[in-house]
Amino acid sequence: MRIRKRSLITNFFLILIMGLTYMASFGFALPSQGLVLKGCTGKNNIALQITVDDRSDVEAYMDTLERLGTYGTFFFCEQCDNANGATINEVLSRGHGVGFYVCNTHEGRETDMYIGNGYSVPVMSCGDGSQMRRIGPSIDFEKLRSHKIWRKILQDSIQRDMFIRIKADNEYEDFEKVVQIIRDKGYTILKVEEML
């Protein structure tokens, strides 16, 4: 009897650990205090996490999205909020979403958070209407582009409710191709807040 009870408890904890590992690995939406790696609409939707810095031409990115009939969410450096006030207001007035990322202001790049299995994601946050939520990309376009496999991965491997991070480095041609691939696959592009 004692062995059976101990075995049941061990199996319960083993299943719990496996379930949590599966959720973290495959990007299910985690509780509000945790990191969200995937949306929760249950439909073929994608959100673009467009990270900008002081060199980004945010207006050109908005023009591209609007010409293609869609919207994105622009993420600004949290520590540089005051410097970006006018740009943030313009983004919001044109119907796009706004979020923030933590950056190393000396180097001007995102601070990453390690999530396990050798994978790190930028520390980003976005409001869902009631609170700020931590959001990580399901697909990091910058990592795909550095391996020169981005077209194949995007054409073969997008699943629904994904967040795709794209750095606004003024490479408009690549950006437009990414948006076109997503739309050609039948996905709707939403703002990040609409996916939470």
C-alpha positions as CSV (number, residue, x, y, z in Angstrom):
1,M,0.0,0.0,0.0
2,R,2.8,2.5,0.9
3,I,4.7,1.6,-2.3
4,R,1.6,2.2,-4.4
5,K,0.9,5.6,-2.7
6,R,4.5,6.7,-3.1
7,S,4.4,5.6,-6.8
8,L,1.2,7.6,-7.4
9,I,2.7,10.8,-5.8
10,T,5.9,10.3,-7.8
11,N,3.9,9.9,-11.0
12,F,1.8,13.0,-10.3
13,F,4.9,15.2,-9.9
14,L,6.5,13.6,-12.9
15,I,3.4,14.4,-15.0
16,L,3.3,18.0,-13.6
17,I,7.0,18.6,-14.5
18,M,6.5,17.1,-18.0
19,G,3.5,19.4,-18.5
20,L,5.3,22.5,-17.5
21,T,8.3,21.6,-19.6
22,Y,6.0,21.0,-22.6
23,M,4.2,24.3,-22.1
24,A,7.5,26.3,-21.9
25,S,9.0,24.4,-24.9
26,F,6.1,24.8,-27.3
27,G,4.9,28.3,-26.4
28,F,1.6,28.0,-24.7
29,A,0.4,31.2,-23.0
30,L,1.7,31.2,-19.5
31,P,0.0,32.8,-16.5
32,S,0.0,36.7,-16.4
33,Q,3.0,36.7,-14.1
34,G,5.0,34.5,-16.5
35,L,6.4,35.0,-20.0
36,V,3.9,34.7,-22.8
37,L,5.4,33.0,-25.9
38,K,2.3,32.5,-27.9
39,G,-1.1,34.1,-28.3
40,C,-4.4,32.6,-27.2
41,T,-7.0,33.4,-29.9
42,G,-7.0,29.9,-31.2
43,K,-7.2,31.2,-34.8
44,N,-4.7,31.8,-37.6
45,N,-3.3,35.0,-36.2
46,I,0.2,36.5,-36.1
47,A,1.5,39.5,-34.2
48,L,4.5,41.4,-35.2
49,Q,6.8,42.6,-32.4
50,I,8.7,45.4,-34.1
51,T,11.6,46.6,-31.9
52,V,12.8,50.1,-32.6
53,D,15.8,52.1,-31.6
54,D,17.0,55.7,-32.2
55,R,18.0,54.8,-35.8
56,S,14.7,53.2,-36.8
57,D,12.5,55.0,-39.3
58,V,9.2,54.1,-37.5
59,E,7.1,56.2,-39.9
60,A,8.4,54.2,-42.9
61,Y,7.5,50.9,-41.1
62,M,4.0,52.2,-40.3
63,D,3.6,53.3,-44.0
64,T,4.6,49.9,-45.2
65,L,2.1,48.1,-42.8
66,E,-0.7,50.5,-43.7
67,R,-0.1,50.1,-47.4
68,L,-0.4,46.3,-46.9
69,G,-3.6,46.9,-44.9
70,T,-2.4,45.7,-41.5
71,Y,-1.0,46.9,-38.2
72,G,1.9,46.0,-36.0
73,T,3.1,46.6,-32.4
74,F,6.2,48.8,-32.0
75,F,8.4,48.1,-29.0
76,F,10.5,51.0,-27.6
77,C,13.4,51.0,-25.1
78,E,11.8,51.4,-21.7
79,Q,14.7,53.5,-20.4
80,C,14.3,56.0,-23.3
81,D,10.6,56.5,-22.9
82,N,10.7,60.3,-22.6
83,A,12.8,60.7,-25.8
84,N,10.3,58.6,-27.8
85,G,7.1,60.3,-26.5
86,A,6.2,62.0,-29.8
87,T,6.9,58.9,-31.8
88,I,4.8,56.7,-29.4
89,N,1.9,59.2,-29.7
90,E,2.1,59.0,-33.5
91,V,2.2,55.2,-33.5
92,L,-0.9,55.1,-31.3
93,S,-2.8,57.8,-33.3
94,R,-2.3,55.7,-36.4
95,G,-3.8,52.6,-34.8
96,H,-0.7,50.5,-34.1
97,G,0.2,49.0,-30.8
98,V,3.0,50.0,-28.4
99,G,5.1,48.0,-26.0
100,F,8.4,48.3,-24.3
101,Y,11.7,46.4,-24.0
102,V,14.5,46.6,-21.5
103,C,17.7,47.7,-23.2
104,N,21.3,48.3,-22.3
105,T,21.3,52.1,-23.0
106,H,25.1,52.1,-23.4
107,E,25.0,49.6,-26.2
108,G,21.4,50.4,-27.4
109,R,20.4,46.8,-27.7
110,E,17.8,44.6,-26.0
111,T,18.5,42.8,-22.8
112,D,17.7,39.1,-23.2
113,M,16.2,36.7,-20.7
114,Y,17.2,33.0,-20.7
115,I,14.2,30.7,-20.9
116,G,16.0,27.4,-21.0
117,N,17.2,24.8,-23.5
118,G,19.9,27.3,-24.7
119,Y,17.3,29.9,-25.8
120,S,17.1,33.5,-24.8
121,V,14.4,36.1,-25.7
122,P,14.3,39.9,-25.4
123,V,12.7,41.1,-22.3
124,M,9.5,42.9,-23.6
125,S,6.2,44.0,-22.1
126,C,2.9,45.0,-23.6
127,G,-0.5,46.0,-22.0
128,D,-3.5,43.8,-22.5
129,G,-5.9,46.4,-21.3
130,S,-5.7,45.6,-17.6
131,Q,-2.0,45.1,-16.9
132,M,1.4,44.9,-18.5
133,R,2.4,41.4,-19.6
134,R,5.8,40.0,-20.4
135,I,5.9,38.9,-24.0
136,G,8.6,36.9,-25.8
137,P,8.8,36.1,-29.5
138,S,7.7,32.7,-30.8
139,I,9.9,33.3,-33.8
140,D,12.8,35.7,-33.7
141,F,13.3,36.9,-37.3
142,E,16.8,38.3,-36.5
143,K,18.1,34.9,-35.5
144,L,16.5,33.3,-38.6
145,R,18.1,36.0,-40.8
146,S,21.5,35.5,-39.3
147,H,21.3,31.8,-40.3
148,K,19.9,32.7,-43.8
149,I,17.0,30.3,-43.3
150,W,14.2,32.8,-42.6
151,R,12.2,32.3,-45.8
152,K,12.1,28.5,-45.5
153,I,11.2,28.6,-41.8
154,L,8.5,31.2,-42.3
155,Q,7.0,29.4,-45.3
156,D,7.1,26.0,-43.7
157,S,6.8,26.4,-39.9
158,I,4.4,29.2,-38.9
159,Q,1.7,28.0,-36.6
160,R,-1.2,30.0,-35.4
161,D,-1.1,32.6,-32.6
162,M,2.6,33.3,-33.0
163,F,4.6,36.4,-32.1
164,I,7.3,37.2,-34.7
165,R,10.0,39.7,-33.5
166,I,11.5,41.9,-36.2
167,K,14.1,44.6,-35.5
168,A,13.3,47.9,-37.2
169,D,16.8,48.2,-38.8
170,N,15.4,49.9,-41.9
171,E,15.6,46.8,-44.1
172,Y,12.2,47.4,-45.6
173,E,12.4,44.9,-48.4
174,D,12.9,42.0,-45.9
175,F,10.2,43.4,-43.7
176,E,7.7,43.6,-46.5
177,K,8.6,40.0,-47.6
178,V,7.9,38.7,-44.1
179,V,4.5,40.4,-44.0
180,Q,3.7,39.0,-47.5
181,I,4.7,35.4,-46.6
182,I,2.5,35.6,-43.4
183,R,-0.5,36.9,-45.4
184,D,0.0,34.4,-48.3
185,K,-0.2,31.6,-45.8
186,G,-3.7,32.9,-44.8
187,Y,-2.8,34.5,-41.5
188,T,-4.3,37.7,-40.1
189,I,-1.8,40.1,-38.5
190,L,-3.0,41.5,-35.3
191,K,-1.5,43.8,-32.6
192,V,0.1,42.0,-29.7
193,E,-2.5,43.2,-27.2
194,E,-5.2,41.5,-29.4
195,M,-3.5,38.2,-29.0
196,L,-3.3,38.1,-25.2
